[in-house]
Each structure stands twice: as C-alpha cells, then as structure tokens.
C-alpha cells in the first residue's frame, strides 16, 4: 500500500487517504478502492498511458459509462469509481444482453487507434488443444470438447474492428436492484480484433440469449471463441488457483459445447 499512497500524493496531493481496500486482481491488473469513491489500478506489465488515450476516445462513442482517468502514468491509473458491482457477483442476467450488444455495435463502429490483436483461428485452436490434457473437464463434456479440438476452425476472411477485447462479466458493472448496466471497465486489452471475439465472450458468460443477439454472420466464430476462452480460463483458474475462473468455465460448458 505504500507505493499506492506515494502515487496518490504525487498526482492528487490534496486528497486525504481515509481508506484503501483491494477491489480485485486479474491476469493484467490489480485494483484498489480509495475513500470508497476512487479506483486506483496498477497494471502488472507495461504502461497505462495508451489505455488512458483509448478510454478518452471510447467515452465519446460508448452508450455505456466507461472510466475517465484522473491521471495515468507508468503502470498506475486512477478514475472516479463507477456505480454498480461486477456482473459475475450477481450471476448471469439475460436482461443485460441488449445493452451489451448495443454497446458492442457502437464501439466496433469507431475508428480508435489501438494495437492489432487478431491471431489466426488455427492458433486459438492449437492453444486450446495444448491446454486440454491437463484440464479437469467433466466426463459429460469430454467427447464434445475433443470433437471441437479435432475439427478445423471456422473460415476466416473477416475485417478487424476496434473492440474491448476482454468483455467478460467481471468487466461489466450492474445495478443490483435493476440489473441495468452501469459501466464497462478494464480496457487494458482494447485492440483491433475479430468482431466475433467479444460476442463469443458474452455467449460464454451469459448463455444462449447472448448468442441469439449476436449478428448472424458472426455466430459461428462467436461459438468458436466461446469454446476456446472457456478452456483458456479453465486453464488459468486451475494453474493459478483462481477458483472463480475455473468454476465459471466449467458452468459455461453446459451451453457452449451443446450448440
């Protein structure tokens, strides 16, 4: 906590720090809540400066709230805390699907400078196949998973678009009472990607209603990404002891491997 306090003193010198608590830790970032009103985030690898520029651009086009940085330097960023709780804490809510698909349509239509992150589909499949032997996949899903890994990936030929690139339920904030979406956070991975990728994450996390809301030309690849990321997150959960990731990945197999 000492480094966090030094960063706050340097960038927000008039701020009295009355409380600090750990909000959460993921593969890319550690986030803290300060005074119940600020989020201060430390990126584990690299700088947050480019992400801050992306956030400023996204805020201009997004129909949903996104963080607006108060400062961004090195690996540290701070912004006013958005209301709501991460969607994974309240469970899948199909009512959020319409808001999130509208959000994706708006963001993916924007021309926002960002890196390219669109590896070949065969590379995704190879990574999933490499992870699979060590994963505790339930017997009921082993045959469907193995058929998926043995089949060729969908045809490519898509045009990359700008997108969040990690639109899982842990990055969607909702109002507990209304289940309305109050914000989309953690834009660390924002990039030019396959437009089906974030739809695939929504299908993985929210179930068949999200796939039904996916534009028809993207659905086959969305299913592909849902399956690959379910196995990827299961591997992350098992290797790192992150029980929530492992549990959610196993739960999602009930629909992503039964399409």
N, C-alpha and C positions, 0 to 999 in steps of 0.2 A: 504493500500500500504506500510505502514511502515514495516510490517513483511516481505513482499517480498523483500524490499530493504536490510533488515538485512541479509536475507538468501543469497542474491546475494553477499553482501560484504564478507560474511564468505566463500563462495565457489568459487567465481570468483572475488577476491579482486582487480584485475587490471582493471575491467570493469567499464567504466563510464556509468552511467544510464542516458540516454538522453531522453528517452520516455518510458512510460508504458501505455498500454491500455488493457481493458478487451476484450479477444477474444471470450469467451463464457462460459456458465455454464450448466452442465448437472446433471444427477442424482448422478454421482460419483465424478466429478471433477470440479474445476474452473481453467480456463486457461488464462494467460496473455501473451501479446506480448511485448517484451522488445527490444528497439532500432530497431524495425522492422526486427530483424534477429534472435531473440531467442524466444522460447516458454518456459514459466515457469508455471508449473502446480502444483496445490495443491489438494491432494486427501482429500475428506471430511471425510472419515473413513479409518483408518488403514495406513499402511506404503506402500511406493512405491518401496522399495528395491527389493522385489521379482519380481515386474513388470519389473524393470530395467534388472534383470538377464534374464527374458523371452525375452525382446527386443534384447538383445545381441545375444541370440540363434536364434531368428526369422530372424534377419538380415543376418544370414549365409545361410538361405534356401529360403527366400522370393524373388519372381521375381519382386516385387514392393518395393519401398523405404518404410522404417519404421523409426521412430525416434531412434536416437542413443544418449543415455543420456550423458550429460557433467558431471552431478552429480545427485545423488539420495540419499536422506537422510530423514528419517521420512516421513512426508507427502508431501515433496517437491521434484520435479524433473525438470531439465532443459535440453533442447536439441535444436540444430540448427533448425530453422523453415524450414519445407519442403515447396517447392513452391506449388502454386495452392490454390483453395478455396474449402470448403466443398461442396460436390455434391448436397446437398439439397438446396443450394442457387441458383443453376443454373437449377434445375429441373431434372426429370428423363431423363437419356441419355442411350438408349439401347446399344449404342456403347461401354459402359464400361463393359458390361456383360462378354464378352470373357476374358478380363483382370482379372476380379474378380474371375471368375470360375477357371481360370488357377492358380491364387493366392491361392485359397482355396485348390485346389488339391495338390499344393506343401506344404503348411503349414500343412495340415491334414495328410500328409505322414511322418511328422517329429516326432521324439521321444523327446519331450521337457518337462522337469519336470514342472508340474503345478498342481493345485488342481483339484479334480473331481467335476464337476457341471452338473450332468445328472439326474435330478429328474424324477420320473415316469411320463409317459404321462397323467395318470389319475390326477395327482397333477396339471399339467398345466391346464387341463380342469376344475377342481374344482375351481381354482383361477379365471379363465375367467368367470365361471358361477357366482361366488360371486361378481365380478365387474359389471356384465351386468345390473342388475336392475337400477343402478344409472346413466347409461351412455346415452348420447343423440344420440342413434343410429337412423338414419333416418328410417322412416316407410318402405321404399322400401327394407331395409335390415333386418328388424326385424325377419321376418319369416326364412330367410336363417340362421341368427345367432342362432335363437332358435333351429332350426333343428340340427345345428352343436353341440350346447351345450348338446342336449338330446341324441346324438349318442355316441357310445363307441369310444375311441381313437383308432388310428391305432395299429396294433400289434407291440410289442417291439422286443427285441432279437438282437438289433444292438450292435456293438462293439464301445466303446467310442474312440474318436480321439482328438488330440490337435487341438484347433481352437481359433480364435479371440474371439468368443462368444458374440459379440455385433456388428456385421458387418452391421450396418445401414448406410444410405447415409451421415449422419452427421460425420461419421468417415472415409469417403473416400474423398481424395483430388483430384481435377482435374484441368487441364489447361483449362481456359475458352475458349480460341481460338480453341483448337484442341479437347477438351473433353477427352484427354488422361489422364489416372490415374497417378497422381504424388506421391501418398503416401497413406498409411493406418495408421491411428493414434488411440490413446486411447486404449491401451491394458490392461486396468485395470482388465477386467473380463476374460482374457485369461485362458482357462481351458481345461480339458478333458471332452468332451461333445458328444452328439449325432451328427454324421456328417451331419445330415439333418438340424440342427438348423440354422447355418449361411446362408445356401441356402434358408431357409424359410424367413429370414430377407431380403435377396436380392429380393425374389419374392414379398414380401410385399411392398418394396420401389421402385422397378424398373419395376414391372409388368410382364406380361406373357412371355416376352422374357427371363427373368431370370429363370422362371420355366422350359421353354423348354431346357435351358442349364444345368439344374440340372441332375445329373446322375439318370437314371430311377429308380433304387432301392430306391432312397431317396425321390422321388417326393411326395408320399402320406404323409410322415411325414413332408416334407417341407411345404406343404399346411397347415397341421395342425398347425405348428409353426407360419406360416404367420398369420393365423387367431387369434391364441392366443396372439401374440405380437401386432397385430393391436388393440385388445381390451385392452391389458395391457397399451399400450402407450396412448390410448384414455383416460383411467382412470387417468394416470399420468398427462396428459395435462389438464383435467378438474379439478382435485383436486388441482393441483399446479398452475393453471393459465398459463400454458405453451401452448399458442395458436398454435404455430407451430406444436407441437406434436399432438395436437387434430386434427388440420386441415389435416395433412398428414395421420393420421389414418383413418379419415373419407373418404378421397380420395381413399385410398387403398381398401376400401370395394367394390368398383366397380369391382375389379378383384379377390380379394382373396375369396369373397363369391359367385363368379359366375363361378368357375372352374367346 
